Structures are given as structure tokens and as C-alpha cells.
Amino acid sequence: MELKKIKKPILPIALMLTVFVMAQQDEKLPYYEIPQHAESYTAGTVASRMVDGLGFRYYWATEGLRPEDLSYKPSETGRTIEETIDHIFGLCNFILGNISEDKGRSEKKELTFEERRKQTLLSIKKASDILRQMEDLSKFDNDRFPFWNIINGPIADALWHCGQVVMLRRASGNPFNSKVSVFFGKLRE
């Protein structure tokens, strides 16, 4: 009789846990791990992989940031972590806007950190997906600049700033996850 009493509340708890886990999976953002690499090397797959590397680094550079981290800045003339993240957000929208019809968020409404983070990761993923399908990246050349400038400009700049976020969060007392392997694109066990 005692055993039956214990089993009854387990079903609702198990159901709630299942719903919670499913909700977490629905909200899973890209770049927890770097996606599987392409089977062949083309201009598009190489550029896509560079962007995937940016996504993976950004995911982990920004994972678990606290409000006090976001407001941290090393000096009066330096950027806060949040200002650096805003800059990366703009760079990623610029990348996507120059290879697609999607010009990123043009709305001027204020986004929370989590909303900006999610939008940035989704923009990076869209850009990678577009690039992966391309054989000739000169399609993205325009009257102002060739695609080469996207590589050495906003892609390289966003990677640079991800490194700054990692350094700044360490200085604010919340270091980057030491299990992240940027070489393998996943967490070490």
C-alpha cells in the first residue's frame, strides 16, 4: 500500500519534467556545437565554416553572462561588454544583409541581451546556410565592394570582438567555459 502512495505523484512530476525538457529543446539556439563540416571544399563551404566558427565562438563568449558582466568596462574610454555585443550584433546583421534580402533587424526597439544574443546567433546561422550553398562568392560583390571585404571586414571584426568579450568577462570575474574546444567545435568531456 505504501508503494502505491509514492507512485501517484511521480507521474505528474515526470510529465512536468518532460514538458520542461521539450520546451528547453525548442528554445535551443544554434552553435552550442559547431555544425558538421561540408563534404567538399568550395568557396561557399569555406566561407560558411568561417561564419560557423564565429557562431560557435559567439555562443560561448556570451553564454552565462550576468548583468554585472554586461556593464563591465575596463576603463572610462573602453566599451562595456554589452556595447561590444551590440557591435557584434550590428556586424552580423551587416554580413547577412550583404548576402541576402534579409537586412537584419531594422526596428529601433530596444532588445534585451537575450533577444540580441538569439537574433545574432540566428543571423549567423542564416548567413552560414546561404554561403554553404554558393559555388561563386562573387555573386555577393556589389558596386561598393567585393565579397573579400566581408571576409576581412565584418567577419574578421566580429571574431576579434568575440575574443574581447572573452577577455572582458574574465576580467569581470566570470571566465569563459574552460571545456570549450574551439579546435573541435564542441565541449570537452
C-alpha positions in Angstrom: 0.0 0.0 0.0 2.8 2.4 0.8 4.4 1.9 -2.6 1.2 2.9 -4.4 1.1 6.2 -2.5 4.6 7.0 -3.6 4.0 6.2 -7.3 1.0 8.5 -7.8 2.8 11.9 -7.6 5.7 10.6 -9.8 3.6 10.7 -13.0 2.7 14.4 -12.8 6.3 15.3 -11.9 7.6 13.2 -14.7 5.2 14.8 -17.1 6.2 18.3 -15.9 9.9 17.5 -16.4 9.2 16.1 -19.9 7.4 19.3 -20.8 10.2 21.4 -19.4 12.9 19.5 -21.3 10.9 19.7 -24.5 10.5 23.5 -24.0 14.2 23.8 -23.5 14.9 21.9 -26.7 12.5 24.2 -28.7 14.5 27.2 -27.5 17.9 25.7 -28.3 20.0 28.2 -30.0 22.4 27.4 -32.8 26.1 26.9 -32.2 26.2 25.1 -28.9 28.4 22.8 -31.1 29.8 23.7 -34.5 27.8 22.0 -37.3 29.1 19.1 -39.2 31.5 20.2 -41.9 30.7 20.0 -45.6 31.9 17.0 -47.6 33.8 19.2 -50.1 35.8 22.4 -50.1 34.3 25.2 -52.2 34.4 28.9 -51.8 31.0 28.7 -50.2 31.7 25.9 -47.8 34.9 27.5 -46.6 33.2 30.9 -46.1 30.3 29.1 -44.3 32.7 27.3 -42.0 34.4 30.7 -41.1 31.0 32.0 -40.2 30.2 28.8 -38.2 33.4 29.4 -36.3 32.2 32.9 -35.5 28.8 31.5 -34.3 30.4 28.9 -32.0 32.8 31.5 -30.5 30.0 34.0 -30.0 27.7 31.4 -28.4 30.3 30.5 -25.8 31.7 34.0 -25.3 28.1 35.2 -24.4 26.8 32.1 -22.6 26.1 32.8 -19.0 26.8 36.5 -18.9 25.5 38.2 -15.9 24.1 41.8 -15.7 27.3 42.9 -13.9 29.4 41.4 -16.8 27.4 43.2 -19.4 28.0 46.6 -17.6 31.8 45.8 -17.1 34.3 48.0 -18.9 38.0 48.1 -18.3 38.4 51.9 -18.5 36.5 55.1 -19.0 37.3 55.1 -22.7 36.6 51.4 -23.3 33.4 49.7 -24.3 31.3 47.7 -21.9 30.7 44.0 -22.7 27.2 45.0 -23.7 28.4 47.7 -26.1 30.8 45.2 -27.6 27.9 42.7 -28.0 25.8 45.4 -29.7 28.7 46.0 -32.1 28.9 42.3 -33.0 25.1 42.3 -33.4 25.4 45.1 -36.0 28.3 43.3 -37.8 26.4 40.1 -38.1 23.3 41.9 -39.5 25.7 43.7 -41.9 27.1 40.3 -43.1 23.6 38.8 -43.6 22.3 42.0 -45.2 25.1 41.8 -47.8 24.4 38.2 -48.9 20.6 38.1 -48.7 17.5 40.1 -48.9 17.3 39.9 -45.1 18.7 43.2 -43.9 18.6 42.1 -40.2 16.6 43.9 -37.6 15.8 47.3 -38.9 13.4 48.1 -36.0 14.8 50.5 -33.5 13.1 48.9 -30.5 15.3 48.0 -27.5 16.1 44.4 -27.3 17.1 42.6 -24.1 20.5 40.9 -24.0 18.9 37.5 -24.5 16.9 38.8 -27.6 20.1 40.3 -29.1 22.0 37.2 -28.5 19.4 35.0 -30.0 19.0 37.3 -33.0 22.8 37.4 -33.5 23.1 33.6 -33.5 20.2 33.2 -35.9 21.7 35.8 -38.3 25.0 34.0 -38.2 23.2 30.7 -38.9 21.3 32.2 -41.8 24.5 33.6 -43.3 26.3 30.3 -43.0 23.4 28.4 -44.6 23.4 30.9 -47.6 27.1 30.8 -48.0 27.3 26.9 -47.9 25.1 26.7 -51.0 27.3 29.0 -53.1 30.0 28.0 -55.6 31.0 31.5 -56.6 31.0 34.2 -53.9 31.5 37.0 -56.5 27.7 36.9 -56.7 27.8 39.0 -53.5 30.1 41.6 -54.9 28.4 45.0 -55.3 29.1 48.4 -56.6 30.7 49.4 -53.3 32.9 46.5 -52.5 33.7 42.8 -53.3 32.9 39.9 -51.0 36.5 39.8 -50.0 35.8 42.9 -47.9 33.1 41.0 -46.0 35.7 38.4 -45.0 38.4 40.9 -43.9 35.9 43.4 -42.6 32.8 42.3 -40.5 33.6 38.6 -40.3 37.1 39.1 -39.0 36.0 42.1 -36.9 33.2 40.0 -35.2 35.7 37.3 -34.4 38.1 39.9 -32.9 35.3 41.2 -30.7 34.3 37.8 -29.5 37.8 37.5 -28.2 37.3 40.8 -26.4 34.1 39.6 -24.8 36.0 36.5 -23.5 38.8 38.7 -22.1 36.4 41.2 -20.5 34.2 38.6 -18.9 37.3 37.0 -17.4 38.3 40.4 -16.0 34.8 40.9 -14.6 35.1 37.6 -12.7 33.0 35.3 -14.9 35.5 33.4 -17.1 34.7 31.6 -20.4 33.8 27.9 -20.0 37.2 26.1 -19.9 35.6 23.0 -21.5 35.0 24.8 -24.8 37.3 23.5 -27.6 37.3 25.9 -30.5 39.5 23.5 -32.4 36.9 20.7 -32.3 33.9 22.9 -32.0 32.3 21.3 -29.0 32.7 21.0 -25.2 35.4 18.7 -23.9 34.2 16.0 -21.6 
